């Protein structure tokens, strides 16, 4: 069995493990560069996931700065285009809200919450503070 690539940040790899699968055989990704089931090289897939994670981190930083909402939106959108995750969608929804795109933010947030199916009920439209807290801590 192969070891995780040392050139990729470990913190970036762990959150992706649950969402990623081998594109060849659909086996769950086990934080290794080669699929243990079929032998497919997963390095390129790992790089895409890490790049999406880096874009989400940059979007969070732009949102926290408070004066770069358009940049945050572009970064969050790019991250979702590379690798969509429920938390990434929440960040994207937050960036949409900050930029005044309420209807699109509601649509994205609703999709993210339905896809994740959290173990506790979250309101779909009413509590944007929870969305902010979740999006900025993922």
TIRO-2110 file (N, C-alpha, C; in Angstrom, 1 decimal):
// TIRO-2110
0.8, -1.2, 0.0, N, 1, A
0.0, 0.0, 0.0, CA, 1, A
0.9, 1.2, 0.0, C, 1, A
0.5, 2.3, -0.8, N, 2, A
1.3, 3.5, -0.9, CA, 2, A
1.1, 4.4, 0.3, C, 2, A
2.0, 5.3, 0.5, N, 3, A
1.9, 6.3, 1.6, CA, 3, A
1.3, 7.5, 1.0, C, 3, A
0.7, 8.4, 1.8, N, 4, A
0.2, 9.7, 1.2, CA, 4, A
1.4, 10.5, 0.7, C, 4, A
1.1, 11.3, -0.3, N, 5, A
2.2, 12.2, -0.9, CA, 5, A
2.6, 13.2, 0.2, C, 5, A
3.9, 13.3, 0.4, N, 6, A
4.4, 14.2, 1.4, CA, 6, A
4.4, 15.6, 0.9, C, 6, A
4.2, 15.9, -0.4, N, 7, A
4.2, 17.3, -0.9, CA, 7, A
2.9, 17.9, -0.7, C, 7, A
1.9, 17.2, -0.3, N, 8, A
0.5, 17.7, 0.0, CA, 8, A
0.3, 17.9, 1.4, C, 8, A
-0.3, 19.1, 1.8, N, 9, A
-0.5, 19.3, 3.3, CA, 9, A
-1.5, 18.3, 3.9, C, 9, A
-1.1, 17.7, 5.0, N, 10, A
-1.9, 16.7, 5.6, CA, 10, A
-3.3, 17.2, 6.0, C, 10, A
-3.4, 18.4, 6.5, N, 11, A
-4.7, 19.0, 6.8, CA, 11, A
-5.6, 19.1, 5.6, C, 11, A
-5.0, 19.3, 4.5, N, 12, A
-5.8, 19.4, 3.3, CA, 12, A
-6.3, 18.0, 2.8, C, 12, A
-5.6, 17.0, 3.2, N, 13, A
-6.0, 15.6, 2.7, CA, 13, A
-7.1, 15.0, 3.6, C, 13, A
-7.1, 15.2, 4.8, N, 14, A
-8.0, 14.5, 5.7, CA, 14, A
-9.5, 14.9, 5.4, C, 14, A
-9.8, 16.2, 5.3, N, 15, A
-11.3, 16.5, 5.0, CA, 15, A
-11.8, 15.9, 3.7, C, 15, A
-10.9, 15.7, 2.7, N, 16, A
-11.3, 15.2, 1.4, CA, 16, A
-11.5, 13.7, 1.4, C, 16, A
-11.0, 13.0, 2.3, N, 17, A
-11.0, 11.5, 2.3, CA, 17, A
-12.4, 11.0, 2.2, C, 17, A
-13.3, 11.5, 2.9, N, 18, A
-14.7, 11.0, 3.0, CA, 18, A
-15.4, 11.2, 1.7, C, 18, A
-15.1, 12.3, 1.0, N, 19, A
-15.9, 12.7, -0.2, CA, 19, A
-15.3, 12.1, -1.5, C, 19, A
-14.0, 11.7, -1.5, N, 20, A
-13.4, 11.3, -2.7, CA, 20, A
-13.4, 9.8, -3.0, C, 20, A
-13.5, 9.5, -4.2, N, 21, A
-13.5, 8.1, -4.6, CA, 21, A
-12.6, 7.9, -5.8, C, 21, A
-12.1, 6.7, -6.0, N, 22, A
-11.3, 6.4, -7.2, CA, 22, A
-12.2, 6.6, -8.5, C, 22, A
-11.7, 7.4, -9.5, N, 23, A
-12.5, 7.6, -10.7, CA, 23, A
-12.6, 6.3, -11.5, C, 23, A
-11.8, 5.3, -11.3, N, 24, A
-11.8, 4.1, -12.1, CA, 24, A
-12.8, 3.1, -11.5, C, 24, A
-12.6, 2.8, -10.2, N, 25, A
-13.4, 1.7, -9.6, CA, 25, A
-14.4, 2.2, -8.6, C, 25, A
-14.4, 3.5, -8.3, N, 26, A
-15.3, 4.1, -7.3, CA, 26, A
-15.0, 3.7, -5.8, C, 26, A
-13.9, 3.1, -5.6, N, 27, A
-13.5, 2.7, -4.2, CA, 27, A
-13.3, 4.0, -3.4, C, 27, A
-13.7, 3.9, -2.1, N, 28, A
-13.4, 5.1, -1.2, CA, 28, A
-12.0, 5.4, -1.2, C, 28, A
-11.6, 6.7, -1.2, N, 29, A
-10.2, 7.1, -1.1, CA, 29, A
-9.7, 6.9, 0.3, C, 29, A
-8.6, 6.3, 0.4, N, 30, A
-8.0, 6.0, 1.7, CA, 30, A
-6.7, 6.8, 2.0, C, 30, A
-6.6, 8.0, 1.5, N, 31, A
-5.5, 8.9, 1.7, CA, 31, A
-4.2, 8.3, 1.2, C, 31, A
-4.3, 7.6, 0.1, N, 32, A
-3.1, 7.1, -0.6, CA, 32, A
-3.0, 7.5, -2.0, C, 32, A
-1.8, 7.5, -2.6, N, 33, A
-1.6, 8.0, -4.0, CA, 33, A
-2.1, 7.0, -5.0, C, 33, A
-2.2, 5.7, -4.7, N, 34, A
-2.6, 4.7, -5.6, CA, 34, A
-3.8, 4.0, -5.0, C, 34, A
-4.8, 3.7, -5.8, N, 35, A
-6.0, 3.0, -5.4, CA, 35, A
-5.6, 1.6, -5.0, C, 35, A
-5.9, 1.2, -3.8, N, 36, A
-5.5, -0.2, -3.4, CA, 36, A
-6.4, -1.3, -4.1, C, 36, A
-7.5, -0.9, -4.6, N, 37, A
-8.4, -1.9, -5.3, CA, 37, A
-7.9, -2.1, -6.7, C, 37, A
-7.7, -1.0, -7.5, N, 38, A
-7.4, -1.2, -8.9, CA, 38, A
-6.1, -0.7, -9.4, C, 38, A
-5.3, 0.0, -8.5, N, 39, A
-4.0, 0.5, -8.9, CA, 39, A
-3.9, 1.8, -9.6, C, 39, A
-5.1, 2.5, -9.7, N, 40, A
-5.1, 3.8, -10.4, CA, 40, A
-4.3, 4.8, -9.7, C, 40, A
-3.5, 5.6, -10.4, N, 41, A
-2.7, 6.7, -9.8, CA, 41, A
-3.7, 7.8, -9.4, C, 41, A
-3.8, 8.2, -8.2, N, 42, A
-4.7, 9.2, -7.7, CA, 42, A
-4.0, 10.5, -7.4, C, 42, A
-2.8, 10.7, -7.8, N, 43, A
-2.0, 11.9, -7.5, CA, 43, A
-2.7, 13.2, -8.1, C, 43, A
-3.1, 13.1, -9.4, N, 44, A
-3.8, 14.3, -10.0, CA, 44, A
-5.1, 14.6, -9.3, C, 44, A
-5.8, 13.6, -8.9, N, 45, A
-7.1, 13.9, -8.2, CA, 45, A
-6.8, 14.5, -6.8, C, 45, A
-5.7, 14.1, -6.2, N, 46, A
-5.3, 14.6, -4.9, CA, 46, A
-4.9, 16.1, -5.1, C, 46, A
-4.2, 16.4, -6.1, N, 47, A
-3.8, 17.8, -6.4, CA, 47, A
-5.0, 18.7, -6.6, C, 47, A
-6.0, 18.2, -7.4, N, 48, A
-7.2, 19.0, -7.6, CA, 48, A
-7.9, 19.3, -6.3, C, 48, A
-8.0, 18.3, -5.4, N, 49, A
-8.7, 18.4, -4.1, CA, 49, A
-7.9, 19.4, -3.3, C, 49, A
-6.6, 19.3, -3.3, N, 50, A
-5.8, 20.3, -2.5, CA, 50, A
-5.9, 21.7, -3.0, C, 50, A
-5.9, 21.8, -4.3, N, 51, A
-6.1, 23.2, -4.9, CA, 51, A
-7.5, 23.8, -4.5, C, 51, A
-8.5, 23.0, -4.5, N, 52, A
-9.8, 23.5, -4.1, CA, 52, A
-9.8, 23.9, -2.6, C, 52, A
-9.1, 23.1, -1.8, N, 53, A
-8.9, 23.4, -0.4, CA, 53, A
-8.2, 24.8, -0.2, C, 53, A
-7.1, 25.0, -1.0, N, 54, A
-6.4, 26.2, -0.9, CA, 54, A
-7.2, 27.4, -1.4, C, 54, A
-8.1, 27.2, -2.4, N, 55, A
-9.0, 28.3, -2.8, CA, 55, A
-10.0, 28.6, -1.7, C, 55, A
-10.5, 27.6, -1.0, N, 56, A
-11.5, 27.8, 0.1, CA, 56, A
-10.8, 28.6, 1.2, C, 56, A
-9.5, 28.2, 1.5, N, 57, A
-8.8, 28.9, 2.5, CA, 57, A
-8.6, 30.4, 2.2, C, 57, A
-8.3, 30.7, 0.9, N, 58, A
-8.1, 32.0, 0.4, CA, 58, A
-9.4, 32.8, 0.5, C, 58, A
-10.5, 32.1, 0.1, N, 59, A
-11.9, 32.7, 0.2, CA, 59, A
-12.2, 33.1, 1.6, C, 59, A
-11.9, 32.2, 2.6, N, 60, A
-12.2, 32.5, 4.0, CA, 60, A
-11.4, 33.8, 4.4, C, 60, A
-10.1, 33.8, 4.0, N, 61, A
-9.3, 35.0, 4.4, CA, 61, A
-9.8, 36.2, 3.8, C, 61, A
-10.3, 36.2, 2.5, N, 62, A
-10.8, 37.4, 1.9, CA, 62, A
-12.1, 37.8, 2.6, C, 62, A
-12.9, 36.9, 3.0, N, 63, A
-14.1, 37.2, 3.7, CA, 63, A
-13.8, 37.8, 5.1, C, 63, A
-12.8, 37.3, 5.8, N, 64, A
-12.4, 37.8, 7.1, CA, 64, A
-11.8, 39.2, 7.0, C, 64, A
-11.1, 39.4, 5.9, N, 65, A
-10.5, 40.8, 5.7, CA, 65, A
-11.6, 41.8, 5.7, C, 65, A
-12.8, 41.5, 5.2, N, 66, A
-13.9, 42.4, 5.2, CA, 66, A
-14.0, 43.4, 4.0, C, 66, A
-12.9, 43.5, 3.3, N, 67, A
-12.9, 44.5, 2.2, CA, 67, A
-12.7, 43.9, 0.8, C, 67, A
-12.8, 42.6, 0.7, N, 68, A
-12.6, 41.9, -0.6, CA, 68, A
-13.7, 40.9, -0.9, C, 68, A
-15.0, 41.3, -0.8, N, 69, A
-16.1, 40.4, -1.1, CA, 69, A
-16.1, 39.8, -2.5, C, 69, A
-15.8, 40.6, -3.5, N, 70, A
-15.8, 40.0, -4.9, CA, 70, A
-14.7, 39.0, -5.0, C, 70, A
-13.5, 39.2, -4.4, N, 71, A
-12.4, 38.2, -4.5, CA, 71, A
-12.9, 36.9, -3.8, C, 71, A
-13.5, 37.1, -2.6, N, 72, A
-14.0, 35.9, -1.9, CA, 72, A
-14.9, 35.1, -2.7, C, 72, A
-15.8, 35.8, -3.4, N, 73, A
-16.8, 35.1, -4.2, CA, 73, A
-16.2, 34.3, -5.4, C, 73, A
-15.2, 35.0, -6.0, N, 74, A
-14.5, 34.3, -7.1, CA, 74, A
-13.7, 33.1, -6.7, C, 74, A
-13.1, 33.2, -5.5, N, 75, A
-12.3, 32.1, -5.0, CA, 75, A
-13.2, 30.9, -4.6, C, 75, A
-14.3, 31.3, -3.9, N, 76, A
-15.3, 30.2, -3.4, CA, 76, A
-15.9, 29.5, -4.6, C, 76, A
-16.2, 30.3, -5.7, N, 77, A
-16.8, 29.7, -6.9, CA, 77, A
-15.8, 28.8, -7.6, C, 77, A
-14.6, 29.2, -7.7, N, 78, A
-13.5, 28.4, -8.3, CA, 78, A
-13.3, 27.1, -7.5, C, 78, A
-13.3, 27.2, -6.2, N, 79, A
-13.1, 26.0, -5.4, CA, 79, A
-14.3, 25.0, -5.6, C, 79, A
-15.5, 25.5, -5.7, N, 80, A
-16.6, 24.6, -5.9, CA, 80, A
-16.6, 24.0, -7.3, C, 80, A
-16.1, 24.7, -8.3, N, 81, A
-15.9, 24.1, -9.6, CA, 81, A
-14.9, 23.0, -9.7, C, 81, A
-13.9, 23.1, -8.9, N, 82, A
-12.8, 22.1, -8.8, CA, 82, A
-13.3, 20.9, -8.0, C, 82, A
-13.8, 21.1, -6.8, N, 83, A
-14.2, 20.0, -6.0, CA, 83, A
-15.3, 20.5, -5.0, C, 83, A
-16.5, 20.1, -5.3, N, 84, A
-17.6, 20.5, -4.5, CA, 84, A
-17.8, 19.7, -3.2, C, 84, A
-17.8, 20.4, -2.1, N, 85, A
-18.1, 19.8, -0.8, CA, 85, A
-19.2, 20.5, -0.1, C, 85, A
-19.9, 19.9, 0.8, N, 86, A
-21.0, 20.6, 1.5, CA, 86, A
-20.5, 21.9, 2.2, C, 86, A
-19.3, 21.8, 2.9, N, 87, A
-18.8, 23.0, 3.5, CA, 87, A
-18.3, 24.0, 2.5, C, 87, A
-17.8, 23.6, 1.4, N, 88, A
-17.4, 24.5, 0.4, CA, 88, A
-18.6, 25.2, -0.2, C, 88, A
-19.7, 24.5, -0.3, N, 89, A
-20.9, 25.2, -0.8, CA, 89, A
-21.4, 26.2, 0.2, C, 89, A
-21.3, 25.9, 1.5, N, 90, A
-21.7, 26.9, 2.5, CA, 90, A
-20.9, 28.1, 2.5, C, 90, A
-19.6, 27.9, 2.2, N, 91, A
-18.7, 29.1, 2.1, CA, 91, A
-19.1, 29.9, 0.8, C, 91, A
-19.4, 29.2, -0.2, N, 92, A
-19.8, 29.8, -1.5, CA, 92, A
-21.1, 30.6, -1.2, C, 92, A
-22.0, 30.0, -0.5, N, 93, A
-23.3, 30.7, -0.2, CA, 93, A
-23.0, 32.0, 0.7, C, 93, A
-22.1, 31.9, 1.6, N, 94, A
-21.8, 33.0, 2.4, CA, 94, A
-21.2, 34.1, 1.6, C, 94, A
-20.3, 33.8, 0.6, N, 95, A
-19.7, 34.8, -0.3, CA, 95, A
-20.8, 35.4, -1.1, C, 95, A
-21.7, 34.6, -1.6, N, 96, A
-22.8, 35.1, -2.4, CA, 96, A
-23.7, 36.1, -1.5, C, 96, A
-23.9, 35.8, -0.3, N, 97, A
-24.7, 36.7, 0.6, CA, 97, A
-24.0, 38.0, 0.8, C, 97, A
-22.7, 37.9, 1.1, N, 98, A
-21.9, 39.1, 1.3, CA, 98, A
-21.9, 40.0, 0.0, C, 98, A
-22.0, 39.4, -1.1, N, 99, A
-22.1, 40.2, -2.4, CA, 99, A
-23.5, 40.6, -2.8, C, 99, A
-24.5, 40.2, -2.0, N, 100, A
-25.8, 40.7, -2.3, CA, 100, A
-26.6, 39.7, -3.2, C, 100, A
-26.2, 38.5, -3.4, N, 101, A
-26.9, 37.6, -4.3, CA, 101, A
-27.7, 36.6, -3.4, C, 101, A
-28.8, 37.2, -2.9, N, 102, A
-29.6, 36.4, -1.9, CA, 102, A
-30.2, 35.1, -2.4, C, 102, A
-30.8, 35.3, -3.6, N, 103, A
-31.6, 34.1, -4.1, CA, 103, A
-30.6, 33.0, -4.5, C, 103, A
-29.5, 33.3, -5.1, N, 104, A
-28.5, 32.3, -5.5, CA, 104, A
-27.9, 31.6, -4.2, C, 104, A
-27.7, 32.5, -3.2, N, 105, A
-27.1, 32.0, -1.9, CA, 105, A
-28.1, 31.0, -1.3, C, 105, A
-29.4, 31.3, -1.3, N, 106, A
-30.4, 30.4, -0.8, CA, 106, A
-30.4, 29.1, -1.5, C, 106, A
-30.3, 29.1, -2.8, N, 107, A
-30.3, 27.9, -3.6, CA, 107, A
-29.1, 27.0, -3.3, C, 107, A
-27.9, 27.6, -3.2, N, 108, A
-26.7, 26.9, -2.9, CA, 108, A
-26.7, 26.3, -1.5, C, 108, A
-27.2, 27.1, -0.6, N, 109, A
-27.2, 26.7, 0.8, CA, 109, A
-28.2, 25.5, 1.0, C, 109, A
-29.3, 25.6, 0.4, N, 110, A
-30.3, 24.6, 0.4, CA, 110, A
-29.8, 23.3, -0.1, C, 110, A
-29.1, 23.3, -1.2, N, 111, A
-28.4, 22.1, -1.8, CA, 111, A
-27.4, 21.6, -0.9, C, 111, A
-26.6, 22.4, -0.3, N, 112, A
-25.5, 22.0, 0.6, CA, 112, A
-26.1, 21.3, 1.8, C, 112, A
-27.1, 21.8, 2.4, N, 113, A
-27.7, 21.3, 3.6, CA, 113, A
-28.4, 19.9, 3.3, C, 113, A
-29.0, 19.9, 2.2, N, 114, A
-29.7, 18.6, 1.8, CA, 114, A
-28.7, 17.5, 1.5, C, 114, A
-27.6, 17.9, 0.9, N, 115, A
-26.5, 16.9, 0.5, CA, 115, A
-25.8, 16.4, 1.7, C, 115, A
-25.6, 17.2, 2.7, N, 116, A
-24.9, 16.8, 3.9, CA, 116, A
-25.7, 16.0, 4.9, C, 116, A
-27.0, 16.3, 5.0, N, 117, A
-27.9, 15.6, 5.9, CA, 117, A
-27.3, 15.6, 7.3, C, 117, A
-27.2, 16.7, 8.0, N, 118, A
-26.5, 16.8, 9.3, CA, 118, A
-27.3, 16.0, 10.3, C, 118, A
-26.7, 15.5, 11.4, N, 119, A
-27.3, 14.8, 12.4, CA, 119, A
-28.2, 15.6, 13.3, C, 119, A
-28.2, 16.9, 13.1, N, 120, A
-29.0, 17.8, 13.9, CA, 120, A
-29.7, 18.7, 12.9, C, 120, A
-30.9, 19.2, 13.2, N, 121, A
-31.7, 20.0, 12.2, CA, 121, A
-31.1, 21.4, 12.1, C, 121, A
-30.9, 21.9, 10.9, N, 122, A
-30.5, 23.2, 10.6, CA, 122, A
-31.5, 23.9, 9.8, C, 122, A
-31.9, 25.1, 10.1, N, 123, A
-32.9, 25.8, 9.3, CA, 123, A
-32.3, 26.1, 7.9, C, 123, A
-33.1, 26.0, 6.9, N, 124, A
-32.5, 26.2, 5.6, CA, 124, A
-32.4, 27.7, 5.2, C, 124, A
-33.2, 28.5, 5.7, N, 125, A
-33.2, 29.9, 5.3, CA, 125, A
-33.1, 30.9, 6.4, C, 125, A
-33.3, 30.5, 7.7, N, 126, A
-33.5, 31.5, 8.7, CA, 126, A
-32.3, 31.9, 9.5, C, 126, A
-31.3, 31.1, 9.7, N, 127, A
-30.2, 31.4, 10.6, CA, 127, A
-28.9, 31.5, 9.8, C, 127, A
-28.6, 32.7, 9.2, N, 128, A
-27.4, 32.9, 8.5, CA, 128, A
-26.2, 32.9, 9.3, C, 128, A
-26.4, 33.2, 10.6, N, 129, A
-25.2, 33.2, 11.5, CA, 129, A
-24.6, 31.8, 11.6, C, 129, A
-25.5, 30.7, 11.7, N, 130, A
-25.0, 29.4, 11.7, CA, 130, A
-24.2, 29.1, 10.4, C, 130, A
-24.7, 29.5, 9.3, N, 131, A
-24.0, 29.3, 8.0, CA, 131, A
-22.7, 29.9, 8.1, C, 131, A
-22.6, 31.2, 8.6, N, 132, A
-21.3, 31.8, 8.7, CA, 132, A
-20.3, 31.1, 9.6, C, 132, A
-20.8, 30.6, 10.8, N, 133, A
-20.0, 29.9, 11.7, CA, 133, A
-19.5, 28.6, 11.1, C, 133, A
-20.3, 27.9, 10.4, N, 134, A
-20.0, 26.6, 9.8, CA, 134, A
-19.0, 26.8, 8.7, C, 134, A
-19.3, 27.8, 7.8, N, 135, A
-18.4, 28.1, 6.7, CA, 135, A
-17.0, 28.5, 7.0, C, 135, A
-16.9, 29.3, 8.1, N, 136, A
-15.6, 29.8, 8.4, CA, 136, A
-14.8, 28.9, 9.3, C, 136, A
-15.4, 27.8, 9.8, N, 137, A
-14.6, 26.9, 10.6, CA, 137, A
-14.3, 25.6, 10.0, C, 137, A
-14.7, 25.4, 8.7, N, 138, A
-14.4, 24.2, 8.0, CA, 138, A
-13.1, 24.2, 7.3, C, 138, A
END
